[in-house]
Amino acid sequence: MYGRAFGVAPILGRLGSYQNFTDMAKDVAGFSDQIKAVNGGKPVLPMVHLIYALAMPCSGNGDCLFYLEGQDPNLVDDYIKPAQQRGWLVLLDTQLGRSDPVTQVNRMIAEGYLKYDNVEVALDPEFHSVPGHDRPGIPIGTITAAQVNQVQQILDDYVQKEHLPHRKILMVHQFGDKMVNDGVPFMIQDKDQVKDYPNVDLVIDADGVGGPDAKVTKYDKMTDSTAYPFIDYRGIKIFLPNPYEQAGHYDKPPLTFRQVFGLDPTPGKARMSVPPDVVIIA
């Protein structure tokens, strides 16, 4: 469940419409039942997907990021430990701004978040600021394969150093890709140069708003392991109608879970080639 935080800015994602873990658990139960009916019997693991570093317009020498500690300085007690007690994951998502992936992940480590085995990392290149522009996301940002690899190396080393019992998840969002080539910047430059690391589970998430045909077609192309042999894990973000969002920034209509897991085609006969490992509800 994606958003800024519980009870905060529900326009940014469904997570903000919940007041606490109990609220989220009630909603998650319904989604979990629907997913279990079509995902081949795999268990469903809830995740609190926090926009940890929110990109903001800025000037001067700042990094154009509003960190979640600015709203809640007790992320460990308010999110990480309660999620851990439930057996849930917490994903810390950085929108990068004027910063860079390595700086952002090192910040999460320095704050002590990644020592918790249920805390994972996401990078959102869309809002990586282009030099000379003060508004993150205009134009759409990119990162490089080398940066993805550097972050994976940091996480791989950290898992070993801290003797963590499980690998870390690194999720990278994108909706622009050379295999799609629809005029959107390729959000992971030189993507075929991304590598596998033994202590990192890299998830490529097909982000972006659209109808069923476009979303499935782009997902298949962006997560094609023939073009990108490193891809083992895939995600897709579903944008549901949001009463707080009046600009129509949602999927029309959203994919059904039968379509998400490849059991049904879209109206245009597109079908998921490989079912996703992660479904992000925004």
C-alpha positions in Angstrom: 0.0 0.0 0.0 1.6 3.2 -1.3 1.6 6.7 0.1 3.3 9.3 2.2 2.3 8.0 5.6 -0.8 7.1 7.7 -3.3 10.0 7.7 -1.1 12.2 5.5 -1.8 13.4 2.0 -4.1 10.7 0.8 -3.9 12.4 -2.6 -0.4 10.8 -2.9 -1.7 7.3 -2.4 -4.1 4.9 -0.6 -1.8 4.6 2.4 -2.7 8.1 3.4 -6.4 7.2 3.7 -5.6 4.9 6.7 -5.2 6.3 10.2 -3.1 3.4 11.5 -2.1 -0.3 11.0 -5.5 -1.5 12.0 -7.2 0.5 9.2 -4.6 -0.8 6.7 -5.0 -4.4 7.9 -8.8 -4.3 7.3 -8.2 -3.1 3.7 -5.3 -5.4 3.0 -7.4 -8.4 4.0 -9.8 -7.8 1.1 -7.0 -7.3 -1.4 -5.2 -10.4 -0.1 -8.2 -12.6 -0.5 -8.7 -11.4 -4.1 -5.0 -12.0 -4.9 -4.8 -15.4 -3.3 -7.7 -16.5 -5.5 -5.6 -15.9 -8.7 -1.9 -16.0 -7.8 -1.5 -19.8 -7.8 -1.6 -20.2 -4.1 1.4 -18.1 -3.1 1.3 -16.3 0.3 0.6 -12.6 0.3 2.9 -10.4 2.4 1.7 -6.8 3.1 4.0 -3.9 2.7 3.9 -0.3 4.0 5.2 1.6 1.0 6.3 5.0 2.4 7.3 7.9 0.3 10.3 8.5 2.6 11.9 11.3 0.6 9.3 13.4 -1.2 10.5 15.5 -4.0 9.5 19.2 -3.7 10.2 22.3 -5.9 13.1 24.2 -4.5 15.8 26.7 -5.2 19.3 27.3 -3.8 21.5 24.4 -2.9 19.0 22.1 -1.3 18.3 18.5 -2.4 14.6 19.3 -3.1 13.5 16.5 -0.7 11.2 16.6 2.3 12.2 13.6 4.5 9.5 11.8 6.4 11.3 12.5 9.7 10.1 16.1 9.2 6.6 14.9 9.8 7.3 11.9 12.0 10.7 11.6 13.7 9.9 8.2 15.2 9.7 6.0 12.1 11.1 3.0 13.9 8.5 3.0 16.7 5.6 4.2 14.5 6.2 2.1 11.4 9.1 -0.3 11.4 8.6 -2.1 14.7 4.8 -2.4 14.4 5.2 -3.7 10.9 7.8 -6.2 12.1 5.5 -7.4 14.8 2.8 -8.2 12.2 5.3 -9.8 9.9 4.9 -7.0 7.3 7.6 -5.2 5.3 8.3 -1.4 5.2 9.6 0.0 1.9 11.4 3.4 2.1 11.0 5.1 -1.2 13.1 8.0 -2.3 12.1 10.3 -5.1 15.7 11.5 -5.4 15.2 15.2 -6.2 18.6 16.7 -6.6 20.2 14.0 -4.6 21.4 10.6 -6.0 20.7 7.0 -5.2 23.9 6.3 -3.4 23.5 9.3 -1.1 19.9 8.4 -0.4 20.6 4.8 0.6 23.6 5.8 2.7 21.3 8.2 4.5 18.9 5.4 5.3 21.7 3.3 6.6 23.1 6.2 8.7 19.6 6.7 10.2 19.6 3.1 11.3 16.6 2.0 9.3 18.1 -0.8 7.2 19.4 -2.8 10.1 15.8 -3.9 10.5 15.3 -7.0 8.4 11.8 -5.9 7.3 12.9 -2.6 5.8 13.5 -2.4 2.1 14.5 0.4 -0.4 12.9 1.9 -3.5 14.2 4.4 -6.0 11.9 6.6 -8.1 13.8 8.1 -11.0 10.8 10.1 -12.2 11.5 12.9 -9.8 15.3 12.9 -10.2 15.9 16.6 -11.0 17.5 17.5 -14.3 20.3 20.1 -13.8 18.9 23.6 -14.3 15.3 22.7 -13.4 13.8 23.5 -10.0 10.7 21.2 -10.3 11.4 17.5 -9.9 9.7 15.4 -12.5 9.7 18.2 -15.1 11.1 16.8 -17.3 10.9 13.2 -16.2 14.1 12.1 -14.5 16.5 9.2 -15.0 19.2 7.2 -13.3 21.9 5.0 -14.7 22.5 1.3 -14.5 25.8 2.1 -12.8 23.9 3.9 -10.0 21.6 0.9 -9.6 24.6 -1.3 -9.4 26.3 1.0 -6.8 23.2 0.9 -4.6 23.0 -2.9 -4.9 26.6 -3.2 -3.9 26.0 -1.0 -0.8 23.0 -3.2 0.2 24.9 -6.4 -0.6 27.8 -5.3 1.6 25.5 -4.1 4.4 23.6 -7.4 4.6 26.9 -9.2 5.0 28.4 -6.7 7.4 25.3 -6.7 9.7 24.7 -10.5 9.3 21.1 -9.9 8.3 19.1 -13.2 7.9 17.5 -12.2 4.6 18.4 -10.3 1.4 17.3 -6.7 0.9 14.7 -5.8 -1.7 15.6 -2.9 -4.0 12.7 -1.7 -6.1 13.2 0.7 -9.1 10.1 2.4 -10.5 9.9 3.2 -14.2 7.5 3.8 -17.1 10.0 4.9 -19.7 12.2 2.3 -21.3 14.0 1.7 -24.6 11.9 -1.4 -25.2 8.8 0.7 -25.1 10.3 3.8 -26.8 7.2 5.9 -26.6 8.9 9.3 -26.2 9.3 9.0 -22.4 13.0 9.2 -21.3 14.6 5.9 -20.6 14.4 6.0 -16.8 17.2 3.5 -16.3 19.9 4.5 -18.7 21.9 1.5 -20.1 19.5 -0.8 -18.3 21.0 -3.9 -19.9 24.1 -3.2 -17.8 22.3 -3.8 -14.5 23.8 -6.8 -12.6 22.7 -9.4 -10.1 24.0 -9.2 -6.5 23.7 -12.2 -4.2 22.2 -10.4 -1.2 19.8 -8.1 -3.2 16.4 -9.0 -4.7 16.0 -6.4 -7.4 12.4 -5.6 -8.4 11.6 -3.6 -11.6 8.3 -2.0 -11.1 6.1 -1.0 -14.1 4.9 2.4 -12.8 2.6 4.9 -14.6 -1.0 5.6 -15.1 -2.9 4.1 -18.1 -5.6 1.8 -19.3 -5.3 -2.0 -19.2 -3.9 -2.5 -22.7 -1.1 0.1 -22.3 -0.1 -1.1 -18.8 0.1 -4.7 -19.7 2.0 -4.1 -22.9 4.5 -1.8 -21.2 4.9 -4.2 -18.3 5.8 -7.0 -20.6 8.4 -5.0 -22.5 10.0 -3.3 -19.4 10.3 -6.6 -17.5 11.3 -8.8 -20.5 14.1 -11.1 -19.2 15.2 -11.7 -22.8 16.1 -8.0 -23.2 17.2 -7.7 -19.5 18.6 -11.0 -18.3 19.1 -9.7 -14.7 15.3 -9.4 -14.1 14.1 -12.0 -11.7 11.4 -10.0 -9.9 8.7 -7.8 -11.3 6.2 -5.3 -9.9 3.2 -3.3 -11.2 1.6 -0.3 -9.7 -2.2 0.0 -9.8 -3.7 3.5 -9.5 -7.2 3.2 -8.1 -9.7 6.1 -8.3 -8.9 8.5 -5.4 -11.6 10.9 -4.1 -8.9 13.4 -3.1 -7.4 13.5 -6.6 -9.4 15.6 -9.1 -7.1 15.6 -12.1 -8.0 12.0 -13.2 -4.6 10.6 -12.3 -5.7 7.0 -12.0 -6.0 3.9 -14.2 -9.1 3.9 -16.4 -10.2 1.3 -15.7 -7.8 -0.3 -13.2 -6.6 -3.8 -14.1 -8.5 -6.7 -12.5 -6.4 -9.1 -10.5 -7.2 -11.8 -13.0 -5.6 -9.5 -15.6 -2.7 -8.7 -13.3 -1.9 -12.4 -12.9 -2.4 -13.3 -16.6 -5.6 -15.3 -16.3 -7.6 -12.9 -18.4 -6.5 -10.7 -21.3 -7.2 -7.0 -21.5 -9.9 -5.7 -23.9 -7.2 -5.3 -26.6 -6.1 -9.0 -26.0 -2.8 -8.1 -24.2 -1.9 -10.6 -21.5 0.8 -10.6 -18.8 3.7 -12.8 -20.0 5.0 -13.3 -16.4 2.9 -12.5 -13.3 4.2 -9.8 -11.0 5.9 -10.6 -7.7 4.8 -7.2 -6.2 1.5 -5.4 -6.7 1.6 -1.8 -5.5 -1.8 -0.2 -4.7 -1.7 3.6 -5.0 
